[in-house]
Amino acid sequence: MNLDLDTLAHNTAEARAALVNAPGWTKHLTTKTFPRHLPDARGFGVAVFGLALFGSVGSGKTGLGACILRDLAAAGFGSRFYWNLVTGAGVAEAVEAGILPRLPSPCWYESWPRLLAARRREKWDEEGWFEQLEERVSALMLDDVGVDAGTPFRESILLRHVEWAAERSGRILILTLNDRPPEWTRVLGDRVADRLLDATRFAVVELAGASLR
């Protein structure tokens, strides 16, 4: 059987969505929670490969990004081979027990501050991470990318993620930021800001309203 062509019985929409590793508080949300913002966000992934969600703390950026990521997973976005692999019987339990390593699924969430904290502790294998992205991931969400940004090294790491999404069709990058677009050059650097503000690359959506947390 060619696993990349045939969907195995355990590879269901529910199983895929459940593997999206976004914060637990987002799990009760759906894209219907965001009726005002979703039309603006829907153009990404077709016309553009990126989605930049910005707004104040608690406005729903992480929630909307996580919902979109789960919708992509439920639809089977990404490599069927790796979805078959990660949804296999007993795989999730083996990962939780530490028997198998926790490797990214095709639709993956990552906290930008957590990534940088691991780098500071010298517990982040940068090249290994990007190898995993190249091999396994098709949709990536980086949350709170404005936090702890502003240095040339961090700008280069964020730029590398943007270029990862740009270099091959069928990849999606979702970013969340507290800062407004006029501040992106200062916070993220010229090269990243230029790409995020390029309408042929990114859809930019502002979220506002009562806190969802």
C-alpha positions as CSV (number, residue, x, y, z in Angstrom):
1,M,0.0,0.0,0.0
2,N,1.3,3.5,-0.9
3,L,0.7,5.4,2.3
4,D,1.1,8.7,0.6
5,L,-1.9,8.0,-1.6
6,D,-4.2,6.0,0.6
7,T,-5.8,7.3,3.8
8,L,-5.8,4.7,6.6
9,A,-8.9,4.2,8.6
10,H,-7.5,5.9,11.7
11,N,-6.6,9.0,9.7
12,T,-9.8,10.9,10.3
13,A,-10.7,14.6,10.4
14,E,-11.3,14.4,14.1
15,A,-8.0,12.6,14.8
16,R,-6.0,15.2,12.7
17,A,-7.7,18.2,14.3
18,A,-7.0,16.7,17.8
19,L,-3.3,16.6,17.0
20,V,-3.0,20.4,16.5
21,N,-1.0,21.4,19.5
22,A,-2.4,24.9,20.1
23,P,-3.1,26.1,23.7
24,G,-5.8,24.2,25.5
25,W,-8.0,27.3,26.0
26,T,-8.5,27.5,22.2
27,K,-10.1,24.1,21.8
28,H,-13.7,25.3,22.5
29,L,-13.4,27.9,19.8
30,T,-14.3,27.5,16.1
31,T,-13.9,29.8,13.1
32,K,-17.6,30.7,13.7
33,T,-16.4,32.5,16.8
34,F,-14.8,35.1,14.5
35,P,-17.5,36.0,11.9
36,R,-16.2,39.6,11.5
37,H,-12.6,38.6,10.8
38,L,-12.9,35.3,8.9
39,P,-13.8,36.8,5.5
40,D,-10.6,38.8,5.5
41,A,-8.6,35.7,6.6
42,R,-10.0,33.3,4.0
43,G,-8.0,34.7,1.1
44,F,-4.8,33.3,2.4
45,G,-3.6,29.9,1.3
46,V,-4.9,30.5,-2.2
47,A,-3.9,34.0,-3.3
48,V,-1.1,34.2,-0.7
49,F,0.8,31.8,1.5
50,G,0.8,33.8,4.8
51,L,-1.6,35.2,7.3
52,A,-0.6,37.9,9.8
53,L,-3.1,38.4,12.6
54,F,-2.5,41.5,14.8
55,G,-4.3,43.1,17.7
56,S,-4.2,43.8,21.4
57,V,-3.7,41.1,24.0
58,G,-6.8,38.9,24.3
59,S,-8.3,40.0,21.0
60,G,-8.4,36.5,19.6
61,K,-5.4,36.3,17.4
62,T,-4.2,33.0,18.9
63,G,-7.7,31.6,18.9
64,L,-8.4,32.4,15.3
65,G,-5.1,31.1,14.2
66,A,-5.6,27.9,16.1
67,C,-9.1,27.4,14.6
68,I,-7.8,27.9,11.1
69,L,-4.9,25.5,11.8
70,R,-7.4,22.9,13.1
71,D,-9.7,23.4,10.0
72,L,-6.7,22.8,7.8
73,A,-5.8,19.6,9.7
74,A,-9.4,18.4,9.6
75,A,-9.3,18.9,5.8
76,G,-6.2,16.8,5.5
77,F,-3.9,19.6,4.5
78,G,-0.3,18.4,4.2
79,S,1.4,15.1,3.6
80,R,-1.0,12.1,3.8
81,F,1.9,9.9,4.6
82,Y,2.7,11.9,7.8
83,W,-1.0,12.2,8.8
84,N,-1.2,8.4,8.5
85,L,1.9,8.1,10.6
86,V,1.0,10.5,13.5
87,T,-2.7,9.3,13.7
88,G,-1.7,5.7,14.0
89,A,-3.1,3.5,16.7
90,G,-1.2,4.0,19.9
91,V,1.1,6.7,18.5
92,A,-0.2,9.6,20.6
93,E,-0.1,7.4,23.8
94,A,3.5,6.4,23.1
95,V,4.5,10.0,22.6
96,E,2.8,11.0,25.9
97,A,4.6,8.2,27.6
98,G,8.0,9.3,26.2
99,I,8.4,6.1,24.2
100,L,8.3,8.0,20.9
101,P,9.6,11.5,20.3
102,R,7.2,14.4,19.8
103,L,7.7,15.3,16.2
104,P,5.7,17.9,14.3
105,S,2.5,16.9,12.5
106,P,1.7,18.5,9.1
107,C,-0.3,21.3,10.8
108,W,1.8,22.5,13.7
109,Y,1.6,25.3,16.4
110,E,4.7,26.8,17.9
111,S,5.1,29.6,20.5
112,W,7.8,32.1,19.3
113,P,8.9,33.0,22.9
114,R,9.2,29.3,23.7
115,L,11.3,28.7,20.6
116,L,13.6,31.5,21.6
117,A,13.8,30.4,25.2
118,A,14.9,27.0,24.0
119,R,17.5,28.6,21.9
120,R,18.8,30.6,24.9
121,R,19.1,27.4,26.9
122,E,20.9,25.8,24.0
123,K,18.2,23.2,23.8
124,W,17.0,24.1,20.3
125,D,18.6,22.3,17.3
126,E,18.0,25.0,14.7
127,E,19.0,22.9,11.7
128,G,17.1,19.9,13.0
129,W,14.0,22.1,13.4
130,F,14.1,23.3,9.8
131,E,14.8,19.8,8.6
132,Q,11.6,18.7,10.3
133,L,9.7,21.7,8.7
134,E,11.0,20.7,5.3
135,E,10.1,17.1,5.7
136,R,6.9,17.0,7.7
137,V,5.1,20.4,8.1
138,S,2.8,22.1,5.6
139,A,1.0,24.6,7.8
140,L,2.9,26.3,10.6
141,M,1.6,28.8,13.2
142,L,4.1,31.0,15.1
143,D,2.4,32.7,18.0
144,D,3.5,36.1,19.5
145,V,6.3,36.7,17.1
146,G,6.7,40.3,18.2
147,V,7.7,39.2,21.7
148,D,11.5,39.1,22.2
149,A,12.1,40.2,18.6
150,G,14.2,43.1,17.5
151,T,17.7,41.6,17.2
152,P,19.5,40.7,13.9
153,F,19.7,37.0,15.0
154,R,16.0,36.8,15.8
155,E,15.1,38.6,12.6
156,S,17.1,36.1,10.6
157,I,15.3,33.2,12.3
158,L,11.9,34.7,11.6
159,L,12.9,35.5,8.0
160,R,14.0,31.9,7.6
161,H,10.5,30.7,8.5
162,V,8.9,33.2,6.1
163,E,11.2,31.9,3.3
164,W,10.4,28.3,4.2
165,A,6.7,29.0,3.4
166,A,7.5,31.0,0.3
167,E,9.9,28.7,-1.4
168,R,7.4,25.9,-2.1
169,S,3.7,25.9,-3.0
170,G,1.4,24.1,-0.6
171,R,2.8,25.7,2.5
172,I,1.1,28.1,4.9
173,L,2.5,30.3,7.6
174,I,0.3,31.9,10.2
175,L,1.8,34.6,12.5
176,T,0.3,36.5,15.4
177,L,1.5,39.9,16.6
178,N,0.5,42.5,19.2
179,D,2.1,45.3,17.3
180,R,0.4,47.2,14.5
181,P,1.9,47.2,11.0
182,P,3.6,50.6,11.3
183,E,5.7,49.2,14.1
184,W,6.7,46.0,12.3
185,T,9.9,47.4,10.9
186,R,11.1,48.4,14.3
187,V,10.0,45.2,16.0
188,L,10.7,42.6,13.3
189,G,13.3,44.3,11.1
190,D,13.1,45.6,7.5
191,R,13.3,42.3,5.7
192,V,10.5,40.6,7.6
193,A,8.3,43.6,7.7
194,D,8.6,44.1,3.9
195,R,7.5,40.5,3.3
196,L,4.6,40.7,5.8
197,L,3.3,43.9,4.2
198,D,3.6,42.5,0.7
199,A,0.0,41.8,-0.4
200,T,1.1,39.1,-2.8
201,R,2.6,37.1,0.2
202,F,0.5,37.8,3.3
203,A,-3.1,38.6,4.2
204,V,-3.0,41.0,7.1
205,V,-6.0,40.9,9.5
206,E,-6.6,43.1,12.6
207,L,-8.6,41.6,15.5
208,A,-10.3,43.8,18.1
209,G,-13.0,43.4,20.7
210,A,-13.6,41.8,24.1
211,S,-11.0,39.4,25.4
212,L,-11.6,35.7,24.6
213,R,-9.5,34.4,27.4
